[in-house]
Amino acid sequence: MARRLTGTQGGEGQGRVPTLVAQIVEELSQDILEGRFAPGQRIREQDLADRFQTSRAPVREAIRLLEIDGLIETQHWRGASVVELSVDEIDDLFEMLSALFGLVAKLAARHGSRSDMRLFEAAVDRMRRARSENVSPVERVKIAFDAAGVLRRMCGSTRVSEMLLRTSRIAFLNHKVALSADEAWQQEALTDWRRLGVAISDRDDEGAETIARGIVRRTQTFTMSKLRGEEGAGASPALPRARLRRRTPEPAA
């Protein structure tokens, strides 16, 4: 089964809503994230009611929840449709995602247990194996979401975790162009994920924040250059390099 990016299981996000509504949210959000519903495409309540063999009431509730999550927007004259953002809105979204991912990484470095850190290292290792085994680009992104999910659980803040989940899902709708990045870009991105693991293991919260923000910035730079049709969009942007070192006690005054 393909990894899901919805976050509706395991007590996160919409996992607390009634079962039928949660099922509709799960499947509809997955359809949106995997491109079966395009940005701007209408979501017809009756079609979903027929699909799930139910009345329109649970469908309407599922649409309401996905509107809260930002994947769907509703207009009085048009009904529900998949959210469609302008290029500038997508750029702003990445700014928010960068800040949130940086904060989650910082908190994970502070609060994560050693077993959590081993889980994150294993998740990053799956990213490495996915590259060597020629796993599809879409599946690689899902594996990266898994790694980010480990950090969300490590950070110790449910609210921050859910904010990152929601923002990253909306961003995923709009940065699929990054899947076309060349191998050098992919390798440098993987290197940064490894460096993030080192910083978190070292309890270097500031370094972890810097690297995590840089991971998002790399994707933002590539995506926005593609969306705006800029020259050199395939080039891999340079990222700020945080110093990674073992913390030593401060000298006595």
Helices and strands as residue ranges (DSSP letters): G 13-16, H 19-33, E 42-43, H 45-52, H 56-69, E 72-75, E 79-82, H 87-111, H 114-132, H 137-154, H 158-174, G 176-180, H 183-201, H 205-227
